[in-house]
């Protein structure tokens, strides 16, 4: 059986948005523990969107352009950032 390549496209978007937050928020800890905690908390509260082809990427990008989904990603990311800032695991 041929090995397939797939990814959770929501994870990619969360990672990009978190990197933007790191640029804007100099008080946000950038250690690996805090990064993983923020990513995990955010992704656990969002529906996954796995894609395995270029068509899948295009369809997902179409869906991600909808304001509601982007807003949902940002809400969960900001909640996770706040939680980690208030109670870091290090």
C-alpha positions as CSV (number, residue, x, y, z in Angstrom):
1,X,0.0,0.0,0.0
2,X,1.3,3.4,-1.0
3,X,2.1,5.8,1.9
4,X,-0.2,8.8,1.9
5,X,0.6,12.3,2.8
6,X,-2.0,14.3,4.8
7,X,-2.1,17.2,7.2
8,X,-4.6,18.9,9.5
9,X,-5.1,22.2,7.7
10,X,-6.5,23.8,10.8
11,X,-3.2,23.1,12.5
12,X,-1.4,25.0,9.8
13,X,-3.6,28.0,10.2
14,X,-3.3,28.0,14.0
15,X,0.5,27.8,13.7
16,X,0.5,30.8,11.3
17,X,-1.7,32.8,13.6
18,X,0.3,31.9,16.7
19,X,3.5,33.1,15.0
20,X,1.8,36.4,14.3
21,X,0.8,36.7,17.9
22,X,4.5,36.1,18.9
23,X,5.4,39.0,16.7
24,X,2.8,41.3,18.2
25,X,2.9,40.2,21.9
26,X,6.5,40.5,23.3
27,X,5.3,39.3,26.7
28,X,4.2,35.9,25.3
29,X,6.7,33.2,26.3
30,X,8.2,31.5,23.3
31,X,9.6,28.4,25.0
32,X,8.7,25.0,23.6
33,X,6.5,24.1,26.5
34,X,4.3,27.2,26.2
35,X,4.2,26.8,22.4
36,X,3.1,23.2,22.6
37,X,0.5,24.0,25.3
38,X,-1.0,26.8,23.3
39,X,-1.1,24.7,20.1
40,X,-2.6,21.7,22.0
41,X,-5.3,23.8,23.8
42,X,-6.3,25.5,20.6
43,X,-6.4,22.4,18.4
44,X,-8.4,20.4,21.0
45,X,-11.1,23.0,20.8
46,X,-11.3,23.1,17.0
47,X,-12.6,20.6,14.4
48,X,-9.8,19.0,12.4
49,X,-9.7,19.5,8.6
50,X,-7.4,16.9,7.2
51,X,-6.4,17.2,3.5
52,X,-4.4,14.8,1.4
53,X,-4.4,16.4,-2.0
54,X,-4.0,19.8,-3.8
55,X,-7.8,19.8,-4.4
56,X,-8.3,19.2,-0.7
57,X,-6.0,22.2,0.1
58,X,-8.0,24.4,-2.4
59,X,-11.3,23.4,-0.9
60,X,-10.1,23.9,2.6
61,X,-8.7,27.4,1.7
62,X,-12.1,28.2,0.3
63,X,-13.7,27.2,3.6
64,X,-11.1,29.0,5.7
65,X,-11.9,32.3,3.9
66,X,-15.2,32.3,5.6
67,X,-15.1,34.7,8.5
68,X,-16.9,32.4,10.9
69,X,-14.2,29.7,10.8
70,X,-11.4,32.2,11.0
71,X,-13.1,33.9,13.9
72,X,-13.4,30.5,15.6
73,X,-9.7,29.8,15.2
74,X,-8.8,33.2,16.6
75,X,-11.2,32.9,19.6
76,X,-9.7,29.5,20.6
77,X,-6.2,30.7,20.0
78,X,-6.6,33.8,22.2
79,X,-8.3,31.7,24.9
80,X,-5.3,29.3,24.9
81,X,-2.8,32.1,25.0
82,X,-4.6,33.7,27.9
83,X,-4.7,30.4,29.8
84,X,-1.0,29.7,29.2
85,X,0.0,33.2,30.2
86,X,-2.0,33.0,33.4
87,X,-0.7,29.5,34.3
88,X,2.5,28.5,32.4
89,X,3.8,24.9,32.9
90,X,7.3,26.0,33.6
